Amino acid sequence: YDIGVPINLGEAVRYYSLSATHNYPKGQYQCGRMIMQGEGVAKDPEQGAALLVRAADAGLAEAALEAAQILETGLRMPEPGASSTPMCRYGMKPIRRW
């Protein structure tokens, strides 16, 4: 980690986004965390949380824990039936809202 290669958060979120597009839960989780925190992309807590929920729905335990913590602390989650928008600027497909 961080040996000889500069950190590039934009590239990191791009690759996580690609893996999330292919329904890879760890990619959904990491991309969601980066979006929520504004690392490498514009900060968007709702879209990031939606990706965490998607990863949690796929059975990723750490995503389920973080999604539960978000719900407990009161972050407003996407409303059921809300219009879909891209998850990242890299063209992720819309996800199921809850």
MOPAC internal coordinates of N, CA, C and O (Angstrom, degrees):
PM7 1SCF
backbone

  N    0.0000 0     0.00 0     0.00 0    0    0    0
  C    1.4431 1     0.00 0     0.00 0    1    0    0
  C    1.5160 1   109.59 1     0.00 0    2    1    0
  O    1.2310 1   120.31 1   -53.61 1    3    2    1
  N    1.3022 1   117.01 1   126.39 1    3    2    1
  C    1.4565 1   124.41 1   174.20 1    5    3    2
  C    1.5305 1   112.52 1    59.29 1    6    5    3
  O    1.2310 1   120.45 1  -145.78 1    7    6    5
  N    1.3197 1   116.75 1    34.22 1    7    6    5
  C    1.4623 1   119.82 1   178.14 1    9    7    6
  C    1.5280 1   107.78 1  -112.72 1   10    9    7
  O    1.2310 1   120.51 1   -72.37 1   11   10    9
  N    1.3255 1   116.62 1   107.63 1   11   10    9
  C    1.4458 1   121.30 1   174.83 1   13   11   10
  C    1.5115 1   116.59 1    78.49 1   14   13   11
  O    1.2310 1   119.23 1   171.67 1   15   14   13
  N    1.2877 1   119.08 1    -8.33 1   15   14   13
  C    1.4574 1   121.94 1  -179.21 1   17   15   14
  C    1.5265 1   108.00 1  -124.96 1   18   17   15
  O    1.2310 1   120.05 1   -55.33 1   19   18   17
  N    1.3385 1   117.52 1   124.67 1   19   18   17
  C    1.4638 1   118.21 1   178.97 1   21   19   18
  C    1.5299 1   111.41 1   -65.78 1   22   21   19
  O    1.2310 1   120.87 1   -34.66 1   23   22   21
  N    1.2990 1   115.95 1   145.34 1   23   22   21
  C    1.4648 1   121.86 1   178.10 1   25   23   22
  C    1.5220 1   108.55 1   -72.61 1   26   25   23
  O    1.2310 1   120.50 1   -49.54 1   27   26   25
  N    1.3229 1   116.66 1   130.46 1   27   26   25
  C    1.4597 1   122.35 1   178.93 1   29   27   26
  C    1.5230 1   107.71 1  -130.48 1   30   29   27
  O    1.2310 1   120.70 1   -85.49 1   31   30   29
  N    1.3302 1   116.27 1    94.51 1   31   30   29
  C    1.4607 1   120.51 1  -176.42 1   33   31   30
  C    1.5234 1   112.42 1   -65.82 1   34   33   31
  O    1.2310 1   120.17 1   147.83 1   35   34   33
  N    1.3154 1   117.28 1   -32.17 1   35   34   33
  C    1.4667 1   120.39 1   177.39 1   37   35   34
  C    1.5165 1   111.71 1   -61.64 1   38   37   35
  O    1.2310 1   120.60 1   136.31 1   39   38   37
  N    1.3286 1   116.45 1   -43.69 1   39   38   37
  C    1.4616 1   120.50 1   176.96 1   41   39   38
  C    1.5240 1   111.06 1   -67.35 1   42   41   39
  O    1.2310 1   120.55 1   141.14 1   43   42   41
  N    1.3131 1   116.55 1   -38.86 1   43   42   41
  C    1.4670 1   119.95 1   179.67 1   45   43   42
  C    1.5231 1   110.65 1   -60.56 1   46   45   43
  O    1.2310 1   120.48 1   131.05 1   47   46   45
  N    1.3235 1   116.68 1   -48.95 1   47   46   45
  C    1.4709 1   119.27 1  -178.62 1   49   47   46
  C    1.5258 1   110.49 1   -67.24 1   50   49   47
  O    1.2310 1   120.02 1   149.35 1   51   50   49
  N    1.3263 1   117.56 1   -30.65 1   51   50   49
  C    1.4716 1   119.92 1   177.10 1   53   51   50
  C    1.5262 1   110.34 1   -63.71 1   54   53   51
  O    1.2310 1   120.29 1   134.96 1   55   54   53
  N    1.3313 1   117.05 1   -45.04 1   55   54   53
  C    1.4634 1   119.67 1   179.96 1   57   55   54
  C    1.5317 1   112.10 1   -70.95 1   58   57   55
  O    1.2310 1   119.96 1   141.63 1   59   58   57
  N    1.3211 1   117.68 1   -38.37 1   59   58   57
  C    1.4667 1   119.28 1   174.91 1   61   59   58
  C    1.5240 1   110.57 1   -62.45 1   62   61   59
  O    1.2310 1   120.74 1   141.00 1   63   62   61
  N    1.3360 1   116.20 1   -39.00 1   63   62   61
  C    1.4577 1   120.68 1   178.30 1   65   63   62
  C    1.5239 1   111.22 1   -62.29 1   66   65   63
  O    1.2310 1   120.69 1   137.49 1   67   66   65
  N    1.3293 1   116.28 1   -42.51 1   67   66   65
  C    1.4643 1   119.62 1   177.88 1   69   67   66
  C    1.5237 1   111.28 1   -61.34 1   70   69   67
  O    1.2310 1   120.41 1   136.59 1   71   70   69
  N    1.3189 1   116.81 1   -43.41 1   71   70   69
  C    1.4664 1   118.59 1   179.63 1   73   71   70
  C    1.5260 1   110.98 1   -68.73 1   74   73   71
  O    1.2310 1   120.25 1   145.08 1   75   74   73
  N    1.3335 1   117.12 1   -34.92 1   75   74   73
  C    1.4635 1   120.26 1   177.42 1   77   75   74
  C    1.5243 1   110.95 1   -66.11 1   78   77   75
  O    1.2310 1   120.39 1   144.40 1   79   78   77
  N    1.3278 1   116.85 1   -35.60 1   79   78   77
  C    1.4624 1   121.49 1   178.07 1   81   79   78
  C    1.5324 1   110.83 1   -61.10 1   82   81   79
  O    1.2310 1   121.33 1   150.18 1   83   82   81
  N    1.3329 1   115.07 1   -29.82 1   83   82   81
  C    1.4692 1   120.41 1   179.17 1   85   83   82
  C    1.5247 1   111.60 1   -94.59 1   86   85   83
  O    1.2310 1   120.95 1  -158.01 1   87   86   85
  N    1.3311 1   115.80 1    21.99 1   87   86   85
  C    1.4674 1   123.06 1   174.71 1   89   87   86
  C    1.5211 1   113.83 1    61.22 1   90   89   87
  O    1.2310 1   120.35 1  -145.57 1   91   90   89
  N    1.3150 1   116.93 1    34.43 1   91   90   89
  C    1.4588 1   121.84 1   175.17 1   93   91   90
  C    1.5209 1   107.63 1   -89.81 1   94   93   91
  O    1.2310 1   119.50 1   -68.91 1   95   94   93
  N    1.3414 1   118.56 1   111.09 1   95   94   93
  C    1.4630 1   121.41 1  -172.81 1   97   95   94
  C    1.5246 1   114.93 1   -56.04 1   98   97   95
  O    1.2310 1   119.75 1   140.86 1   99   98   97
  N    1.3343 1   118.08 1   -39.14 1   99   98   97
  C    1.4676 1   118.59 1   179.99 1  101   99   98
  C    1.5267 1   111.32 1   -66.65 1  102  101   99
  O    1.2310 1   120.19 1   146.38 1  103  102  101
  N    1.3281 1   117.25 1   -33.62 1  103  102  101
  C    1.4556 1   121.00 1   174.97 1  105  103  102
  C    1.5200 1   111.26 1   -67.48 1  106  105  103
  O    1.2310 1   120.37 1   139.64 1  107  106  105
  N    1.3370 1   116.90 1   -40.36 1  107  106  105
  C    1.4637 1   121.37 1   176.74 1  109  107  106
  C    1.5231 1   110.11 1   -61.51 1  110  109  107
  O    1.2310 1   121.12 1   136.36 1  111  110  109
  N    1.3135 1   115.47 1   -43.64 1  111  110  109
  C    1.4611 1   121.49 1  -178.79 1  113  111  110
  C    1.5275 1   110.92 1   -63.92 1  114  113  111
  O    1.2310 1   120.22 1   128.44 1  115  114  113
  N    1.3212 1   117.18 1   -51.56 1  115  114  113
  C    1.4591 1   120.14 1  -177.31 1  117  115  114
  C    1.5270 1   111.64 1   -66.72 1  118  117  115
  O    1.2310 1   120.11 1   138.40 1  119  118  117
  N    1.3187 1   117.40 1   -41.60 1  119  118  117
  C    1.4634 1   120.67 1   177.82 1  121  119  118
  C    1.5323 1   109.75 1   -62.80 1  122  121  119
  O    1.2310 1   120.57 1   137.14 1  123  122  121
  N    1.3204 1   116.51 1   -42.86 1  123  122  121
  C    1.4655 1   120.78 1   177.97 1  125  123  122
  C    1.5123 1   112.43 1   -60.32 1  126  125  123
  O    1.2310 1   120.34 1   136.07 1  127  126  125
  N    1.3171 1   116.96 1   -43.93 1  127  126  125
  C    1.4750 1   120.79 1   178.39 1  129  127  126
  C    1.5246 1   110.81 1   -62.50 1  130  129  127
  O    1.2310 1   120.48 1   136.56 1  131  130  129
  N    1.3218 1   116.69 1   -43.44 1  131  130  129
  C    1.4638 1   119.88 1  -178.85 1  133  131  130
  C    1.5310 1   111.31 1   -66.04 1  134  133  131
  O    1.2310 1   120.21 1   140.75 1  135  134  133
  N    1.3160 1   117.21 1   -39.25 1  135  134  133
  C    1.4593 1   120.96 1   178.28 1  137  135  134
  C    1.5264 1   109.77 1   -66.58 1  138  137  135
  O    1.2310 1   120.36 1   137.46 1  139  138  137
  N    1.3173 1   116.92 1   -42.54 1  139  138  137
  C    1.4664 1   120.08 1   179.70 1  141  139  138
  C    1.5210 1   111.65 1   -61.00 1  142  141  139
  O    1.2310 1   120.36 1   142.92 1  143  142  141
  N    1.3184 1   116.92 1   -37.08 1  143  142  141
  C    1.4583 1   121.83 1  -176.27 1  145  143  142
  C    1.5264 1   113.02 1   -93.45 1  146  145  143
  O    1.2310 1   120.08 1   173.25 1  147  146  145
  N    1.3327 1   117.45 1    -6.75 1  147  146  145
  C    1.4534 1   120.40 1  -178.89 1  149  147  146
  C    1.5103 1   113.64 1    71.54 1  150  149  147
  O    1.2310 1   120.22 1  -145.82 1  151  150  149
  N    1.3064 1   117.19 1    34.18 1  151  150  149
  C    1.4669 1   122.23 1   179.69 1  153  151  150
  C    1.5315 1   109.65 1   -94.75 1  154  153  151
  O    1.2310 1   120.54 1   -72.88 1  155  154  153
  N    1.3193 1   116.57 1   107.12 1  155  154  153
  C    1.4588 1   120.90 1   178.76 1  157  155  154
  C    1.5098 1   114.48 1    85.33 1  158  157  155
  O    1.2310 1   119.97 1   167.99 1  159  158  157
  N    1.3205 1   117.65 1   -12.01 1  159  158  157
  C    1.4712 1   123.92 1   177.88 1  161  159  158
  C    1.5260 1   107.98 1  -144.05 1  162  161  159
  O    1.2310 1   121.22 1    -8.45 1  163  162  161
  N    1.3280 1   115.28 1   171.55 1  163  162  161
  C    1.4601 1   119.67 1   175.46 1  165  163  162
  C    1.5330 1   109.59 1   -64.68 1  166  165  163
  O    1.2310 1   120.65 1   -40.09 1  167  166  165
  N    1.3135 1   116.35 1   139.91 1  167  166  165
  C    1.4650 1   121.61 1  -179.49 1  169  167  166
  C    1.5283 1   109.60 1   -68.24 1  170  169  167
  O    1.2310 1   121.14 1   -51.78 1  171  170  169
  N    1.3320 1   115.43 1   128.22 1  171  170  169
  C    1.4630 1   121.57 1   178.79 1  173  171  170
  C    1.5278 1   108.27 1  -148.54 1  174  173  171
  O    1.2310 1   120.26 1   -93.72 1  175  174  173
  N    1.3375 1   117.10 1    86.28 1  175  174  173
  C    1.4670 1   120.36 1  -175.54 1  177  175  174
  C    1.5290 1   114.26 1   -57.70 1  178  177  175
  O    1.2310 1   119.62 1   143.46 1  179  178  177
  N    1.3173 1   118.32 1   -36.54 1  179  178  177
  C    1.4648 1   119.56 1  -178.27 1  181  179  178
  C    1.5219 1   111.78 1   -68.03 1  182  181  179
  O    1.2310 1   120.17 1   135.51 1  183  182  181
  N    1.3174 1   117.27 1   -44.49 1  183  182  181
  C    1.4601 1   119.72 1   179.78 1  185  183  182
  C    1.5327 1   110.75 1   -68.26 1  186  185  183
  O    1.2310 1   120.67 1   141.49 1  187  186  185
  N    1.3267 1   116.33 1   -38.51 1  187  186  185
  C    1.4550 1   119.80 1   176.88 1  189  187  186
  C    1.5208 1   111.74 1   -62.45 1  190  189  187
  O    1.2310 1   121.06 1   136.79 1  191  190  189
  N    1.3344 1   115.57 1   -43.21 1  191  190  189
  C    1.4629 1   120.04 1   178.84 1  193  191  190
  C    1.5280 1   111.09 1   -64.24 1  194  193  191
  O    1.2310 1   120.35 1   143.84 1  195  194  193
  N    1.3234 1   116.93 1   -36.16 1  195  194  193
  C    1.4654 1   120.25 1   178.12 1  197  195  194
  C    1.5293 1   110.78 1   -62.53 1  198  197  195
  O    1.2310 1   120.20 1   142.23 1  199  198  197
  N    1.3276 1   117.23 1   -37.77 1  199  198  197
  C    1.4616 1   120.05 1   176.76 1  201  199  198
  C    1.5233 1   111.65 1   -68.91 1  202  201  199
  O    1.2310 1   120.62 1   142.09 1  203  202  201
  N    1.3397 1   116.43 1   -37.91 1  203  202  201
  C    1.4669 1   119.32 1   176.62 1  205  203  202
  C    1.5159 1   110.38 1   -61.34 1  206  205  203
  O    1.2310 1   120.47 1   138.94 1  207  206  205
  N    1.3152 1   116.70 1   -41.06 1  207  206  205
  C    1.4677 1   120.94 1   178.96 1  209  207  206
  C    1.5267 1   110.00 1   -64.56 1  210  209  207
  O    1.2310 1   120.75 1   140.22 1  211  210  209
  N    1.3184 1   116.17 1   -39.78 1  211  210  209
  C    1.4658 1   119.92 1   178.55 1  213  211  210
  C    1.5301 1   110.20 1   -61.36 1  214  213  211
  O    1.2310 1   120.59 1   137.15 1  215  214  213
  N    1.3267 1   116.49 1   -42.85 1  215  214  213
  C    1.4671 1   120.25 1   177.88 1  217  215  214
  C    1.5271 1   110.87 1   -66.92 1  218  217  215
  O    1.2310 1   120.57 1   141.14 1  219  218  217
  N    1.3276 1   116.51 1   -38.86 1  219  218  217
  C    1.4671 1   120.53 1   178.11 1  221  219  218
  C    1.5312 1   110.42 1   -63.84 1  222  221  219
  O    1.2310 1   120.52 1   138.48 1  223  222  221
  N    1.3405 1   116.60 1   -41.52 1  223  222  221
  C    1.4674 1   120.88 1   177.91 1  225  223  222
  C    1.5242 1   111.39 1   -61.26 1  226  225  223
  O    1.2310 1   120.63 1   151.97 1  227  226  225
  N    1.3321 1   116.39 1   -28.03 1  227  226  225
  C    1.4640 1   120.87 1   179.15 1  229  227  226
  C    1.5284 1   111.94 1   -83.32 1  230  229  227
  O    1.2310 1   120.37 1   176.77 1  231  230  229
  N    1.3372 1   116.89 1    -3.23 1  231  230  229
  C    1.4601 1   120.56 1   174.36 1  233  231  230
  C    1.5150 1   115.67 1   101.22 1  234  233  231
  O    1.2310 1   119.22 1  -169.59 1  235  234  233
  N    1.3228 1   119.09 1    10.41 1  235  234  233
  C    1.4615 1   121.03 1   179.33 1  237  235  234
  C    1.5240 1   108.89 1   -79.70 1  238  237  235
  O    1.2310 1   120.62 1   -65.96 1  239  238  237
  N    1.3270 1   116.41 1   114.04 1  239  238  237
  C    1.4649 1   122.27 1  -172.22 1  241  239  238
  C    1.5238 1   112.72 1   -60.13 1  242  241  239
  O    1.2310 1   119.67 1   135.00 1  243  242  241
  N    1.3373 1   118.23 1   -45.00 1  243  242  241
  C    1.4593 1   119.44 1  -177.69 1  245  243  242
  C    1.5227 1   111.56 1   -65.82 1  246  245  243
  O    1.2310 1   120.16 1   149.30 1  247  246  245
  N    1.3160 1   117.30 1   -30.70 1  247  246  245
  C    1.4630 1   120.72 1   176.20 1  249  247  246
  C    1.5232 1   110.25 1   -70.31 1  250  249  247
  O    1.2310 1   120.33 1   140.34 1  251  250  249
  N    1.3281 1   116.97 1   -39.66 1  251  250  249
  C    1.4616 1   120.69 1   178.09 1  253  251  250
  C    1.5237 1   110.84 1   -63.12 1  254  253  251
  O    1.2310 1   120.57 1   137.76 1  255  254  253
  N    1.3258 1   116.51 1   -42.24 1  255  254  253
  C    1.4585 1   120.56 1   178.40 1  257  255  254
  C    1.5270 1   110.76 1   -62.49 1  258  257  255
  O    1.2310 1   120.39 1   132.24 1  259  258  257
  N    1.3271 1   116.85 1   -47.76 1  259  258  257
  C    1.4583 1   119.67 1  -178.52 1  261  259  258
  C    1.5277 1   111.80 1   -66.61 1  262  261  259
  O    1.2310 1   119.95 1   141.68 1  263  262  261
  N    1.3349 1   117.69 1   -38.32 1  263  262  261
  C    1.4609 1   120.86 1   177.05 1  265  263  262
  C    1.5268 1   110.62 1   -62.95 1  266  265  263
  O    1.2310 1   120.28 1   139.32 1  267  266  265
  N    1.3260 1   117.07 1   -40.68 1  267  266  265
  C    1.4662 1   120.91 1   177.52 1  269  267  266
  C    1.5293 1   110.73 1   -63.95 1  270  269  267
  O    1.2310 1   120.21 1   139.23 1  271  270  269
  N    1.3220 1   117.19 1   -40.77 1  271  270  269
  C    1.4631 1   120.47 1   177.93 1  273  271  270
  C    1.5259 1   111.28 1   -64.37 1  274  273  271
  O    1.2310 1   120.42 1   141.77 1  275  274  273
  N    1.3171 1   116.80 1   -38.23 1  275  274  273
  C    1.4663 1   120.97 1   178.01 1  277  275  274
  C    1.5274 1   109.83 1   -64.14 1  278  277  275
  O    1.2310 1   120.62 1   134.74 1  279  278  277
  N    1.3176 1   116.42 1   -45.26 1  279  278  277
  C    1.4690 1   119.69 1   178.99 1  281  279  278
  C    1.5212 1   111.40 1   -62.64 1  282  281  279
  O    1.2310 1   120.76 1   141.90 1  283  282  281
  N    1.3220 1   116.15 1   -38.10 1  283  282  281
  C    1.4652 1   120.62 1  -179.17 1  285  283  282
  C    1.5247 1   111.82 1   -68.15 1  286  285  283
  O    1.2310 1   120.19 1   144.29 1  287  286  285
  N    1.3175 1   117.24 1   -35.71 1  287  286  285
  C    1.4647 1   120.09 1  -177.43 1  289  287  286
  C    1.5246 1   112.61 1   -84.19 1  290  289  287
  O    1.2310 1   120.23 1   172.02 1  291  290  289
  N    1.3174 1   117.17 1    -7.98 1  291  290  289
  C    1.4499 1   119.23 1   171.78 1  293  291  290
  C    1.5139 1   117.47 1    95.69 1  294  293  291
  O    1.2310 1   118.89 1  -165.29 1  295  294  293
  N    1.3399 1   119.73 1    14.71 1  295  294  293
  C    1.4548 1   119.67 1   174.28 1  297  295  294
  C    1.5137 1   107.94 1   -62.98 1  298  297  295
  O    1.2310 1   121.06 1   -49.78 1  299  298  297
  N    1.3139 1   115.57 1   130.22 1  299  298  297
  C    1.4659 1   119.52 1  -179.80 1  301  299  298
  C    1.5240 1   108.63 1   -70.57 1  302  301  299
  O    1.2310 1   121.11 1   -60.20 1  303  302  301
  N    1.3235 1   115.49 1   119.80 1  303  302  301
  C    1.4503 1   121.50 1  -179.43 1  305  303  302
  C    1.5285 1   109.10 1   -89.86 1  306  305  303
  O    1.2310 1   119.63 1   -19.01 1  307  306  305
  N    1.3408 1   118.31 1   160.99 1  307  306  305
  C    1.4603 1   120.62 1   177.29 1  309  307  306
  C    1.5263 1   111.06 1   -57.20 1  310  309  307
  O    1.2310 1   121.29 1   -41.52 1  311  310  309
  N    1.3245 1   115.14 1   138.48 1  311  310  309
  C    1.4590 1   121.05 1   179.73 1  313  311  310
  C    1.5250 1   110.58 1   -74.57 1  314  313  311
  O    1.2310 1   120.16 1   -31.18 1  315  314  313
  N    1.3383 1   117.31 1   148.82 1  315  314  313
  C    1.4648 1   119.30 1   175.68 1  317  315  314
  C    1.5240 1   110.01 1   -59.83 1  318  317  315
  O    1.2310 1   120.97 1   -44.33 1  319  318  317
  N    1.3200 1   115.75 1   135.67 1  319  318  317
  C    1.4599 1   120.27 1   178.15 1  321  319  318
  C    1.5189 1   114.47 1    80.65 1  322  321  319
  O    1.2310 1   119.82 1  -176.61 1  323  322  321
  N    1.3336 1   117.95 1     3.39 1  323  322  321
  C    1.4657 1   120.17 1   179.41 1  325  323  322
  C    1.5263 1   108.74 1   -65.72 1  326  325  323
  O    1.2310 1   120.72 1   -28.69 1  327  326  325
  N    1.3250 1   116.22 1   151.31 1  327  326  325
  C    1.4609 1   119.52 1  -179.02 1  329  327  326
  C    1.5228 1   109.94 1   -63.84 1  330  329  327
  O    1.2310 1   120.83 1   -32.27 1  331  330  329
  N    1.3002 1   116.01 1   147.73 1  331  330  329
  C    1.4599 1   121.41 1  -178.16 1  333  331  330
  C    1.5198 1   110.16 1   -85.90 1  334  333  331
  O    1.2310 1   120.91 1   -38.30 1  335  334  333
  N    1.3053 1   115.86 1   141.70 1  335  334  333
  C    1.4588 1   121.99 1   174.35 1  337  335  334
  C    1.5197 1   107.71 1  -133.78 1  338  337  335
  O    1.2310 1   119.80 1   -21.01 1  339  338  337
  N    1.3305 1   117.98 1   158.99 1  339  338  337
  C    1.4716 1   118.87 1   178.97 1  341  339  338
  C    1.5295 1   111.34 1   -59.68 1  342  341  339
  O    1.2310 1   120.44 1   -34.91 1  343  342  341
  N    1.3165 1   116.76 1   145.09 1  343  342  341
  C    1.4543 1   121.63 1  -178.19 1  345  343  342
  C    1.5224 1   111.43 1   -78.23 1  346  345  343
  O    1.2310 1   120.02 1   144.44 1  347  346  345
  N    1.3049 1   117.56 1   -35.56 1  347  346  345
  C    1.4587 1   123.34 1  -178.76 1  349  347  346
  C    1.5161 1   107.73 1  -135.29 1  350  349  347
  O    1.2310 1   121.05 1   -14.21 1  351  350  349
  N    1.2894 1   115.59 1   165.79 1  351  350  349
  C    1.4585 1   118.17 1   176.34 1  353  351  350
  C    1.5157 1   111.75 1   -71.87 1  354  353  351
  O    1.2310 1   119.98 1   179.41 1  355  354  353
  N    1.3330 1   117.64 1    -0.59 1  355  354  353
  C    1.4522 1   120.97 1  -177.88 1  357  355  354
  C    1.5242 1   112.38 1   -99.93 1  358  357  355
  O    1.2310 1   119.95 1  -160.96 1  359  358  357
  N    1.3118 1   117.71 1    19.04 1  359  358  357
  C    1.4483 1   121.25 1   170.53 1  361  359  358
  C    1.5032 1   116.91 1    82.39 1  362  361  359
  O    1.2310 1   119.26 1  -147.37 1  363  362  361
  N    1.3214 1   119.01 1    32.63 1  363  362  361
  C    1.4638 1   119.34 1   175.89 1  365  363  362
  C    1.5162 1   109.64 1   -65.34 1  366  365  363
  O    1.2310 1   120.87 1   -34.11 1  367  366  365
  N    1.2955 1   115.95 1   145.89 1  367  366  365
  C    1.4459 1   120.91 1   177.79 1  369  367  366
  C    1.5351 1   110.09 1   -72.20 1  370  369  367
  O    1.2310 1   120.22 1   -31.27 1  371  370  369
  N    1.3320 1   117.18 1   148.73 1  371  370  369
  C    1.4824 1   119.13 1   176.38 1  373  371  370
  C    1.5204 1   111.07 1   -60.11 1  374  373  371
  O    1.2310 1   121.06 1   -26.92 1  375  374  373
  N    1.3222 1   115.58 1   153.08 1  375  374  373
  C    1.4558 1   120.11 1  -179.12 1  377  375  374
  C    1.5197 1   110.49 1  -115.20 1  378  377  375
  O    1.2310 1   121.33 1   -11.73 1  379  378  377
  N    1.2999 1   115.06 1   168.27 1  379  378  377
  C    1.4592 1   121.04 1   176.49 1  381  379  378
  C    1.5244 1   108.42 1   -66.42 1  382  381  379
  O    1.2310 1   120.71 1   -48.50 1  383  382  381
  N    1.3245 1   116.25 1   131.50 1  383  382  381
  C    1.4608 1   120.58 1   177.65 1  385  383  382
  C    1.5157 1   108.75 1   -91.54 1  386  385  383
  O    1.2310 1   120.64 1   -24.82 1  387  386  385
  N    1.3070 1   116.39 1   155.18 1  387  386  385
  C    1.4667 1   121.06 1   176.81 1  389  387  386
  C    1.4774 1   110.26 1  -134.53 1  390  389  387
  O    1.2310 1   120.10 1   180.00 1  391  390  389

